[in-house]
């Protein structure tokens, strides 16, 4: 079970970073962007570390509001939920 969770986290975070990179490339090219709800959805299903790392590595969406606040809220909920799971 732990192996499956680890694999899921690695895959979803890699996918999250890839989507941020694609969004940056589309922004530079003036193309159709990846909706923020899609990027936040990836963070919600486990891609928060990738969603925090990608903007700093790619210099993309570093000061975008309300995107940043929503990402922080998702991460806080995940940390809180993880804390509750550790208690039981």
N, C-alpha and C positions, 0 to 999 in steps of 0.2 A: 504494500500500500504506500509506504513512504517513498519507494522508488517511482511509483506512478505520479505521486504529487510532485516530486522533484523534476521529473521529465516534463510535466505539465507547465511548471513554473518556468523552466528553461525555454520551452517552445513558445509560450505566450509572450514572454519578455522579448525574445528574438523577433517575433512577429510584430510586437509593439514598436520596437526600434526601427524595423524595416518600414512600417507604415509612416512613422515620423519622417524618416529619410525620404520616402516617396512624396510626402506632403511638402517638404522643403523643396525638392526638385520641381514639383509642379508649381509652387509659389514663384520660384526663380524664373521658370519658363513662362509664367503667366497663364498656366493651364488650370483646369478644374481641380479644386482642392479636395482633400479628404475631409469629410465633415468632422467637426470637433466631437460630436456625439459618438462617432466611431472610435476615435482615439481615446475618449474617456471610457467607452465601453470595454476596450481592451485593458485599460487600467483596472476597471471594476472586476474583470474576471481573472485577475492575477498579474497583470502587466504593469503594476505601479512602479516597481524598480526601473523597468525599461522606460516608462513614461517620465520618470524623474531624470534619468540619465541622458536620454536622447536630446532633449532641448539644450542641455549644456554642452554635449559633445558636438552636436550639429549647429549650435547657435540658432535655434529655431523655437519660437513660442516661449521665450524666456520671461517675457513681461506681459504676456497676453492675459487680459482679464475679460470675463470671469473664468476663463479656462483654468488658470493657475489655482484659483480658489476652489474650484470644483475638484481638481485633481488632489489638492490637499485634503479636502473633505472625504474623498474616496479612500485615501491612504489612512486617514485617522480612523475611519470606520473599520478598515481591514486590521489595523493594529489593535483596536479595541476588541474586535471579534476574535482575533488570535489570542489575546489575553484571556478572554472568557473561556475559550477552548482549553487553554493551558490549566485553568482552574479546575476543570472537570475531567 
